[in-house]
Amino acid sequence: MNVLIIYYSQTGNTQTIARCIRDGVREAGHSVYVVPLKQVNAAMLEKYDLIGLGSPIWCADPPPVRKFIESLPMQQGKHLFLFTTHGTMPDLYFPVVSRNVIEKGFQIVGMADWYGDCKIQVFRYPYFTTGHPDEIDKESAAAFGREVCRKSQAVRDGLEEPLKQVPPTNINPMQACAVINMLNGNTSPHCSLKQDRSKCLHEKGCSICQDNCPMGYIDLDQGKFGRHGDSCGDGHGCTYCEMLCPAGAIYAFEPTFEEEAKKDAARGFKMFQMILAEAEEAGRFRQLMPPEAFEEYVPFYQTTGHPRIRPLSCKEDNE
């Protein structure tokens, strides 16, 4: 069986899981190729028997993943598995994404999620899920890789059935409140961004923000930055360019990181803490950070300079 694993990742959590699934597929005796989403086109899928598609969660699926699925032709029953990494609330992802891929003619043979380290400028750091994915998560991902290969073959042999129904959206009232607030912009930590061109290093050859913008909103040669040409406030939860900029030329202006961090500190993430406490009690979450790590509120943007993170390398994806 030939397996293609496609992933979208910004901070590396989903990339790590994709590589571990790759190892499981190899252990099961199958060939596998791992590739970031931006390097994939529809024609590539024709060469493979089983497709894996993974990403982080931005309420549900990130816009680049949604746009990729929408761009695909009908798949006539091609087998696919879904995977995701997340901070607190994974519950909307599979109901949304599974419906979208089923409508494109895929047959789903597996779905799995893992907690990951959460790096958002105004969220506290370390976050409640910092430390994930750990070795236990990685072995679980490898096991998932073996299982989806077994499942795919069993479906081909007529011994088992693929997923027939979209999973229900089982979110509790606390989670629903958080999602509604996020979608309405009432408590969104993802600030509107602007570019300070006096700090920009484009004239010295830098194009990191342009090369990595998931929406294609940046054209530095044309002086275009963000969805509005001079700013970006898309509301879909991406501040990747600010995280990547080595010069600090991209900044939050509405609200500022300082303003939003104060609001989050005042709230104390009680809702997220309660959601994760419930998940831990149910055996779905393992807290890896010691209690003293959360005694002081320090937002992520204050723990690091520029760049806050670096672009991911895919050199080891197929080693």
N, C-alpha and C positions, 0 to 999 in steps of 0.2 A: 504494500500500500504506500502511495506517495502522499505525504501530508504537508500542507502549507500552513504555517502559523503567522498570522498578521497581527501586529500590535500597534496601538497608539499609546505613547508614554511621554511624560514630560520630566518627572523627577526620578524615574527609574524603577518604581515599584512594579508596574505592569511588564516592563522589559524583563525584570528578574524572573517573574512568574512564567513568562513566555519561554525563557531559556530552560527553566526547570521542567515545564511540560515537554519541551523538545527532548530533554534527557529521558523522560519516561517513554516517549514515542520510540526513541532509539533502543531503549531496553526491551521494548516489545518486538523489536526486529524489523522496524519499518524505516523507510527513508523520510527525511524531514528537512524542510527549509524554513528559516525564520526571517521575517522581513518587516521593517517598519511600514506603517500605513502609507506614508507619503511616497514610497517606492513601488506601490502596487497599482496595477491596472487590471481591468476586467479580464483581459485575455490570459493573464497569468493563471487564473483559477481553472482554466480548461485543462491544464496539465496535471492537476492533482485530484486524488480520490476523496480526500477529507480536508476541510478547511477549518482552521481555528481563527477566531476573531476576538481580540481582547483590548480593553481600554480601562482607564480610570472612570469614576462616576462623577458627573457634574449634574446633580439632581437625578438625571438618568444618563443617557448617552451623550458624549461630547459631540458638538456639531460636525467635526471632521468625520467621525464614524457614521453619523446619520447621513451625511452627504455621500459618503462612499457607498453605503448600502443602496441609497436611492439611485445611484448612477449605474448599478449593475443590471444586466439583462436577466430575464427569467432563467432560473437555474435547473429546472427540470428534475428536482429531487436530489441534488448534490448534497452530500452529508456535511454538516457543520457543527462545531461546538463553540460555545461562548464562555468567556472568562473575564473577570474584572477584579480590580483592586480598589480599595475605598477607605475612607476614614470612619464615618459613623453610621451612615444610613444606606445600605445597599438595596433596599427593598423595591425601588422603582425600576431598577436597571433591567432585570430580566423580563418583566412584563412588557416593557416598552420595546427592547431590542429584539426579543424573540418574536413578537408580533411582526416587526418590520422584516426580519429575515424569512419568516414563514411566508409572508406575502410575496417575497421574491422567489419562492419556489425551493428554498432550502429545506432539508430535513434535519432537525436538531437531534444530535446523539449525546449531548452532554452540556451541562452548565455548572460553573463553580465560581466562588468568589473568595477573596482573601483580604484581610486587613493590611493596610500599608501605612508607612510613615507619612504624615500630613504636613506639608510645608506651604502654608498660606500666610501672606505677609502679616496680617493682623491677628492671626490665631496664636495662641500661646505655643511656645516651643521649649522643651519637648511637648508634643501633643499626646493625647491619651493613647494613641495607637503607635507611637514611636517605638521602634524595635522590630516591627513587622515590615516585610515578611522575614521571619527567622528560619532556623533550620527545620523546625517542625513544619512550617508553612511550605518550605521548598520541597520537602519530601512528599507532602500532600499534593503539591502540584505535579511532581513526577508521577505519583500514583494516578492522578487524574489523567495524565498523558497516556499511561498504559490502558486505563479503563476506557477512554473514548475510542481507542483503536479496537479494543475487544468488542465494544458496543457496535461500532460501525460495521465490523465484520459480521457480527451476529444479525444485524438488520439486513445486510446483504444476503445472508444465508436463509432469511425468513424465520429465524429463531426468536427474534425480539422485534419490538415496534419502536419507531422513533417517537419523539415527543409529539403528541397529537393536539394538545391544548396549551394555550398561553398560560403561564403560571399566574395565579391571582396576585393582586397588589395588596399584600397584607401589611399595611402600615398602621401603626397605632395612632391615637390622637396627638401625642406629642410630636411624632414624626410628621404627621399631616400639617400640624401648625408650623413646623420648621420649614417645610417645603413651600407652603403657601406664602409665608413671609419672604422666603428667598425669591420666589417668582414675582411677587409684588414689589420687590425692592425695599421692603421695610427694614430688613436686617441683613441685607447682603453685604458681605465684607469685601466684595470685588469692586474696588473703587474705579471711577473713571480716570483714564490716563491721558497725559500729554507728553510731548517731547520737547526737551530743551535743546534746540539745535546748536547752541553755542558749546554744549558739552559732547555732542555726537561725534563719533570717530569715523563716520562714513568716508570722509575725505582722505582718511589714512588707510582705507581699505576694509573697514569693518562693515559687515552686513548681517550680523548675527540675528538681530530682531527680524529683519526682512526674510531671511532664509528659514526661520523657524516659526513665523506667524501661522497658526493653524488655519486662519481664515483668509490669508492672502491680502490682508488689509494694508500692508506697508510697501511702498515703493519709494525708496530713499532718493533715487535719481530724479524722480518727479516731485520730490518734496512732500509726498503723501504719507501721513501717519494715521493709522487707525481707521475705523469705520467711517468717520465723518471727515476724513482728510486731514484734520488738525488735532483730532482727539479720538479716543476709543472708550466707549461706554456701552459695550454690546449687551451686557447683562447675562451672558451665558457662562460667566465664571472663569474667564481666562485673563490672567495678568502675566503670561509667560514672558512677554517681551521685557517687562520691567525686571523680572527675575534674572533674565539672561544678560541684560545690558552691562558691559564691563565698566562703563563710565558713569553710571547713574544718570544718564541723559533722559530717562523715562521716569515719570513721577506721577503720583496720585494727586488729583486736584479737587475731586468731588466724590465723596468726602476725602480728606487726607487720611493716610494710614494712621497718623497719631489720633485723629478724632475717632476713627472706627475702632482702633485698638482699645481706647478708653471705654467705649460702649460695650465691647466684648468682655473686657475685664470686669466691668460693673455687673454684667449678667453672669459672669463666672462660668459660662458654658454649662450651667446646671442641666439644661435640657439634654445636651450631648452626654454629659456624665450619667444621667439617668438612663438614657437609651443604652449606653454601653454597659452599665451595671446590670440591666435586664438581660442583655446579650451574654454577659459573663455568667450570670446565674443559670441561664439556659444552656451553657456549655458551648456557645458559639464564639465567644471572645476570650482571649487570654491577656490579662494585663501584664506587660513586661517591664514597665517603668515602676520604680519604687515610689511610695507615697510622697516622700520628701521632694521628688522632682516637680511636684505641682504646688509646692508651698508658695512660690513667688510667681506672679504673672509677668512673663517676658514675651512679648510678641516676636514672631520669627524675624521680622524685618530689623529688629534691634540686635539680633544675635549674629548677624553677618553683614559684611559690606557688599560691594558690587564686584563681580556678579554674585547674586545670591545662590544660583545654581549654574551649572554649565550644560551645554548641549550634550545629549547622549551620543555615545559612539556605538555603532552597530558592528564593529569589527569582530566582536566575540560572539555574535548571534549564532554563528554556524560552526563554531570550533568544537 
